[in-house]
Amino acid sequence: MPRYEFRCRACGDTFEVNRSMAAAGDPANCPHGHTDTVKLLSAIAVTGRGGATGGAPAPTGGGCCGGACGC
């Protein structure tokens, strides 16, 4: 289930709420009981291993083809 981060405007506390994507826009109450909260945008890091190379590391080195042709 996705986790969303909120900040309370009244006390400044930052807290997380687990909820379905369908409820992502619903308001959330602060753990201290305040109702004036704002949902924060989360910066996520995606480190995939898929793609066109099928998970193989990209060639390193110089030359026209990454050093594999010996040029």
Protein Blocks (a to p, Z undefined) as FASTA:
>chain_A
ZZdddddfklopacdddddfklmmpccddfkopabdcddddddddddfedjnnopacded
edjnoomnoZZ
